[in-house]
Amino acid sequence: MGAFRLPSTDQTLPATASASAWFAGAIIVGTVAFNAGLAFLNGHVFPTGATVVMASEALLLFAAGLACRNYLTMNHVALLGLLVAYALALAATRSIAIPGTPFDPKSARDIVIPVIFFLLGRAVGDIRAADRIVLFVTGLLFVVALLEYLSLSTYLSVFKVAQYYIARGTLEASSHSLNVSEGLMVSGVRPEEQGRTLLPFLGGHRVSSLFLEPSTLGNYGAIVALWGAVRTRMTRQIYFWTILGALALVVLSDTRVAAFLALVGLIVLLLPPRLTTPAVFVLPFATIFALCVFAAWTGPVNGKLEVEGLGLYDRLLYSGRVLMSFDIYHWFGLNVSTAQTFDSGYGYVISNFGIVGFALLWTLFMSLRGRTPYFLAFRNVMGVFFAALLCISASQFTIKLAATLWFLLGVLSVAQEPKLAKRFGTARTQLAPPRRIERGWFGTPAGTAPELSVTNKFRRA
């Protein structure tokens, strides 16, 4: 699904595994749409706040963990436990050592999301099911995006966006918050002095769709476009509708960084992983150094540390200045930043996990392995995506974006080489039982993709 034709040599699993795929698909749809659902409830049924948002995320995480529960091993549990314990220990230390600092377990959630959804993807293990999920979610986002663009008043009457973000504490309850961007999130309309970059004739309205804010929609589109590109390389069939739908989301949201990352990611996909892996491994650390040099070169801060403009230059400068304001305690995650770090992803990560913790997490990410070079290529592309986006944002840690990203990585990590059977011409292939059979959501075999083995007769040939 999403391509003109899917070859029969793609990875296949038993038909009974589709039950797990449907459940996983429902979870992915939930991570994308739950904010829109809460906005509807807040505007029409009952008020929602930060507690309801956290409870919704916890429910989605619980469902994902339940779906892949039979795939979890003691190694998975031990690793996840250690990472969560490390994040909670730093949060507790900051709370105890610094008077007035509340205990914030959010950093632990940031670790749980990638682990659980990566394992969910491996547990499903059906790459064609992932294609269908991606195409369905992209189509759903595009339909709502069209509704928003063509009839903004109808969209806002259903999803009262500004009121929802005020209720959850993201925006201040002021007339400015309610009036700016015509009731959308503050970033929902490009200022006239800045203007739209992607297809300017579309106007200043930046479409948000079910994400309720445009940046995440654009970033999602970039991820899906790159997924379509890597699947095109795997199958040698163009994933036309997947790529077209994803690029449409990037354009409608006018997310310039996402468009740039999609282009850079395509170049990385075309390069051999043996060349890109070392470069991607050092990329975030080189970027941190470059941001600090950039901030130092521009001189000291005059007044309060804040974003001084709307352009990329201003946002990069702010991110570098946040890092330059850190002392040794910030760099080791023992002190909270006095500056707002949502617009400085590296500042957010380092102040929550410390530079040592960040290095450990990045090393774990780059140590992920799959069964094909396509996984390594996609992992490296997502590494570039992370390293670049951390310069200006910490949005990639939110469940509404991270769930899809890590789910796709997990599915691709167990995908078989599509042309494996063709190498042996008309050779008979059989499914060799894996060393350990995982039990799926309804007790059916899932999670461990079958390995193809060729009879001795054809091995000798």
C-alpha positions in Angstrom: 0.0 0.0 0.0 1.4 3.4 -0.9 3.2 2.0 -3.9 2.0 1.2 -7.4 2.9 -2.4 -6.8 4.3 -4.3 -3.9 6.5 -7.2 -4.9 5.8 -10.6 -3.5 9.4 -10.8 -2.3 8.8 -8.3 0.5 9.0 -9.6 4.1 5.9 -11.6 5.0 4.6 -12.8 8.3 1.8 -15.3 9.0 -1.7 -13.9 8.3 -2.6 -14.2 12.0 0.0 -11.5 12.8 -2.3 -8.9 11.2 -4.3 -8.6 14.5 -1.2 -7.1 16.2 -0.7 -4.8 13.2 -4.2 -3.4 13.4 -3.8 -2.8 17.2 -0.5 -1.1 16.6 -2.1 1.0 13.9 -4.8 2.2 16.2 -2.2 3.2 18.8 -0.2 5.2 16.2 -3.4 6.9 15.1 -4.1 7.7 18.7 -0.6 9.3 19.2 -1.2 11.5 16.2 -4.8 12.5 16.9 -5.2 12.6 20.7 -4.4 16.3 21.0 -7.1 17.1 18.5 -9.5 14.9 20.4 -8.7 16.6 23.7 -9.1 20.0 22.0 -12.6 19.0 20.9 -13.5 17.8 24.4 -12.1 21.0 25.9 -14.2 23.2 23.6 -17.4 21.2 23.6 -17.7 18.7 26.5 -15.5 19.4 29.6 -12.3 21.3 30.3 -9.0 19.5 29.9 -5.7 20.4 31.5 -2.2 19.2 31.8 -3.3 16.3 33.9 -5.6 15.0 31.3 -2.9 15.3 28.6 -0.4 13.4 30.8 -3.0 10.7 31.5 -3.7 10.3 27.7 0.0 9.9 27.0 0.3 7.4 29.8 -2.7 5.4 28.4 -1.1 5.3 24.9 2.2 4.2 26.3 0.5 1.5 28.4 -1.4 0.2 25.3 1.9 0.1 23.3 3.7 -1.7 26.1 0.8 -4.2 26.3 0.8 -4.8 22.6 4.5 -5.7 22.6 4.6 -7.3 26.1 5.5 -10.8 24.7 8.4 -9.4 22.8 10.0 -7.9 25.9 13.0 -9.7 27.2 14.9 -9.3 30.5 17.6 -7.3 28.6 14.9 -4.9 27.3 13.4 -4.4 30.8 16.8 -4.1 32.5 18.0 -1.5 29.9 14.8 0.5 30.1 14.9 0.3 33.9 18.4 1.6 34.1 17.7 4.5 31.7 14.6 5.5 33.6 16.3 5.3 36.9 19.1 7.5 35.7 16.7 10.2 34.4 14.7 10.0 37.7 17.8 10.2 39.8 18.9 13.4 38.0 15.4 14.9 38.4 15.4 14.1 42.1 18.9 15.5 42.6 17.9 18.8 40.9 14.7 18.9 43.1 16.6 18.3 46.3 19.7 20.4 45.6 18.0 23.5 44.2 15.3 25.0 46.5 12.0 25.6 44.7 12.7 23.3 41.9 9.8 20.8 41.5 10.4 17.1 40.8 9.7 16.7 37.1 9.7 13.1 35.7 9.1 14.2 32.1 12.6 13.3 31.1 11.9 9.7 32.1 8.9 9.7 29.8 11.2 11.0 27.0 13.2 7.8 27.3 10.3 5.4 27.6 8.6 6.6 24.4 11.4 5.6 21.9 12.1 2.2 23.6 8.4 1.1 23.8 7.5 2.2 20.2 10.7 0.8 18.7 9.8 -2.6 20.4 6.3 -2.2 19.2 7.5 -2.0 15.6 9.7 -5.0 16.1 6.8 -7.0 17.6 4.6 -6.2 14.7 7.4 -7.0 12.3 5.3 -6.6 9.1 6.7 -3.9 6.9 3.7 -3.9 4.5 1.4 -3.3 7.5 3.6 -0.3 8.4 3.2 1.0 4.9 -0.6 0.8 5.3 -0.5 2.5 8.7 1.7 5.3 7.3 -0.5 5.8 4.3 -3.7 5.9 6.3 -2.4 8.4 8.9 -0.9 10.6 6.2 -4.2 10.5 4.3 -6.2 11.4 7.4 -3.9 14.3 8.2 -4.2 15.5 4.6 -8.0 15.5 4.7 -8.1 17.5 7.9 -5.4 19.8 6.6 -7.6 20.5 3.5 -10.6 21.2 5.8 -8.5 23.7 7.8 -7.0 25.4 4.7 -10.3 25.7 2.8 -12.6 26.5 5.8 -10.6 27.8 8.8 -13.7 28.8 10.6 -15.1 25.3 10.4 -11.8 23.8 11.6 -11.6 26.2 14.6 -15.3 25.6 15.5 -14.4 21.9 15.9 -10.9 22.2 17.4 -10.7 25.3 19.6 -6.9 25.3 19.4 -5.9 28.4 21.3 -8.3 27.6 24.2 -7.0 24.1 24.4 -3.3 25.3 24.7 -4.4 27.8 27.3 -6.1 25.0 29.3 -3.1 22.8 29.2 -0.8 25.6 30.2 1.2 26.1 27.0 -0.2 29.5 26.3 -1.1 32.3 28.7 -4.8 33.1 29.2 -4.6 36.6 27.6 -6.4 38.3 24.8 -3.2 38.2 22.8 -3.1 34.4 23.0 -6.7 34.2 21.8 -6.5 36.7 19.0 -3.0 36.0 17.6 -3.0 33.7 14.5 -6.8 33.9 14.4 -7.4 31.3 17.2 -4.7 28.9 16.0 -1.4 28.2 17.8 0.9 31.2 17.8 2.9 29.7 15.0 -0.2 29.1 12.8 0.2 32.2 10.7 3.4 33.6 9.2 3.9 37.3 10.1 3.6 39.6 7.0 7.1 40.8 7.3 8.4 37.2 7.2 6.0 35.7 4.6 5.5 32.1 3.5 8.5 30.3 2.0 7.0 27.2 0.4 4.6 28.2 -2.4 4.0 31.8 -1.2 0.7 32.1 -3.2 -0.9 29.8 -0.6 -0.9 32.7 1.9 0.3 33.2 5.4 -1.8 30.4 7.0 0.3 27.5 8.2 -1.8 24.4 8.3 -1.7 22.3 11.5 -4.2 19.5 10.9 -4.7 17.0 13.8 -1.3 18.1 15.4 -2.8 21.5 16.2 0.5 23.2 15.4 2.3 23.4 12.0 5.9 22.4 12.9 5.0 18.9 14.0 2.9 18.4 10.9 5.9 19.4 8.7 8.3 17.3 10.6 5.9 14.3 10.3 5.7 14.9 6.6 9.5 14.9 6.3 9.8 11.6 8.2 7.1 9.9 6.0 8.7 11.3 2.8 12.0 9.7 3.8 10.2 6.5 4.7 8.7 6.4 1.2 12.1 7.0 -0.3 13.7 4.1 1.6 10.8 1.8 0.8 11.1 2.8 -2.9 14.8 1.8 -2.8 13.9 -1.5 -1.1 11.1 -2.5 -3.6 12.3 -0.7 -6.7 8.7 0.6 -6.9 7.9 4.3 -6.4 5.8 5.0 -3.2 4.1 7.8 -5.1 1.1 8.5 -2.8 3.0 8.2 0.4 5.7 10.6 -0.8 3.3 13.0 -2.4 1.0 13.1 0.6 4.0 13.7 2.9 5.4 16.5 0.8 1.9 18.1 0.7 1.9 18.2 4.5 5.3 19.9 4.5 4.2 22.5 2.0 0.8 23.2 3.6 2.5 23.7 7.0 5.3 25.8 5.5 7.9 24.1 7.6 11.1 25.2 6.0 13.4 23.2 8.3 11.4 20.0 7.5 11.7 20.6 3.7 15.5 21.2 4.1 15.9 18.0 6.2 13.9 16.0 3.7 16.3 17.1 0.9 19.4 16.4 3.0 17.9 13.1 4.2 17.4 12.0 0.6 21.1 12.6 -0.1 22.1 10.6 3.0 19.9 7.7 1.8 21.8 7.6 -1.5 25.2 7.3 0.2 26.6 4.0 1.6 26.0 3.6 5.4 29.7 2.8 5.9 30.3 6.4 4.9 27.4 8.1 6.7 27.5 6.2 10.0 30.8 7.8 11.4 29.7 11.3 10.3 26.2 10.9 11.9 27.8 9.6 15.1 29.9 12.7 15.6 27.3 15.1 14.2 25.4 16.2 17.4 28.7 16.8 19.3 30.1 18.8 16.4 26.9 20.8 16.2 27.0 21.6 20.0 30.5 22.9 19.6 29.5 24.9 16.5 26.5 26.5 18.3 28.7 27.5 21.2 31.3 29.1 18.9 28.5 30.9 17.0 27.1 32.3 20.2 30.5 33.4 21.5 31.4 35.0 18.1 28.2 37.2 18.3 29.2 38.6 21.7 27.5 38.7 25.1 23.8 38.9 25.7 22.3 42.3 26.5 19.4 41.8 28.8 17.1 38.7 29.1 18.0 35.6 27.2 15.3 35.1 24.6 14.7 34.5 20.9 15.2 37.9 19.3 13.6 37.3 16.0 11.7 34.9 13.8 14.4 33.7 11.4 16.6 30.7 11.6 19.6 32.9 12.4 17.9 34.1 15.6 16.8 30.7 16.7 20.3 29.2 16.2 21.8 32.1 18.0 19.4 31.6 20.9 20.2 27.9 21.1 23.9 28.6 21.2 23.5 31.3 23.9 21.5 28.8 26.1 24.4 26.4 25.9 26.9 29.2 26.6 24.9 30.1 29.7 25.4 26.7 31.2 27.8 26.1 34.1 29.4 22.7 35.0 26.2 21.7 36.9 24.0 22.3 33.9 26.4 20.3 31.7 26.1 17.3 34.0 22.3 17.6 34.4 22.5 18.7 38.0 20.9 22.1 37.5 17.9 23.3 35.6 18.2 26.0 32.9 16.8 29.4 33.8 16.2 29.9 30.0 13.3 28.4 28.1 14.7 25.3 26.4 11.9 24.2 24.2 13.4 26.3 21.4 16.9 24.9 22.2 16.7 21.1 21.9 20.3 20.6 22.9 19.8 22.8 25.9 16.8 20.7 26.9 18.6 17.4 26.5 21.8 18.4 28.3 20.0 20.1 31.2 17.8 17.0 31.7 20.3 14.1 31.0 23.7 15.8 31.2 26.3 15.6 28.4 27.3 12.1 29.7 23.7 10.9 29.5 23.2 12.4 26.1 26.4 10.7 24.8 25.2 7.4 26.2 21.7 7.7 24.6 23.2 8.7 21.3 25.6 5.8 21.4 22.8 3.4 22.1 20.8 4.9 19.1 23.8 4.5 16.7 24.3 0.9 17.9 20.9 -0.2 16.6 21.2 -2.8 14.0 18.9 -4.3 11.4 18.9 -7.1 8.9 19.5 -5.0 5.8 21.5 -1.9 4.9 18.3 -0.1 4.3 17.8 0.0 8.1 21.2 1.5 8.6 20.5 4.1 6.0 17.1 5.1 7.5 18.6 5.1 11.0 21.4 7.5 9.8 18.8 9.7 8.1 16.8 9.9 11.4 20.1 10.7 13.2 20.6 13.7 10.9 17.0 14.6 11.5 17.5 14.5 15.3 20.8 16.3 15.3 19.6 19.1 13.1 16.2 19.6 14.7 17.8 19.7 18.2 19.3 23.1 17.2 16.0 24.8 17.3 13.4 22.5 19.0 12.7 19.7 21.4 9.5 18.7 19.6 10.9 15.3 18.5 10.6 14.1 22.1 6.8 14.5 22.0 4.8 11.3 21.6 2.8 12.7 18.7 5.9 12.7 16.5 8.3 10.3 18.2 5.8 7.3 18.3 5.6 7.1 14.5 9.4 7.6 14.0 10.4 4.9 16.4 7.7 2.5 15.3 9.0 2.7 11.7 12.5 2.2 12.9 11.5 -0.9 14.8 9.6 -2.4 11.9 12.4 -1.8 9.5 15.0 -3.3 11.9 13.4 -6.8 11.3 12.6 -6.4 7.6 14.2 -9.0 5.3 16.1 -8.3 2.2 13.4 -8.0 -0.5 15.5 -9.7 -3.2 16.7 -12.6 -1.1 14.6 -15.2 -2.9 15.5 -13.9 -6.4 19.2 -14.5 -5.8 18.5 -18.3 -6.1 16.4 -18.1 -9.2 13.7 -20.8 -8.9 15.2 -22.2 -5.8 12.8 -23.5 -3.2 12.7 -21.6 0.0 11.3 -22.6 3.3 10.7 -20.9 6.6 13.3 -21.9 9.1 11.9 -21.7 12.6 13.6 -18.9 14.6 15.4 -19.6 17.8 12.6 -18.1 19.8 9.0 -17.7 18.8 7.3 -14.6 20.2 3.7 -14.6 21.0 1.7 -11.8 19.5 -1.2 -9.7 20.8 -3.7 -12.6 20.5 -1.3 -15.4 21.2 -0.3 -15.8 17.5 3.4 -15.9 16.4 4.7 -12.4 15.8 7.6 -10.1 16.5 10.3 -12.3 15.2 10.4 -12.2 11.4 10.9 -15.6 9.8 14.3 -16.3 8.4 14.6 -17.7 4.9 16.7 -20.7 4.5 17.5 -22.5 1.3 17.7 -26.3 1.1 21.2 -27.9 0.9 20.6 -28.8 -2.7 20.5 -25.2 -3.7 23.2 -24.1 -1.3 25.6 -26.5 -3.0 24.5 -25.1 -6.4 
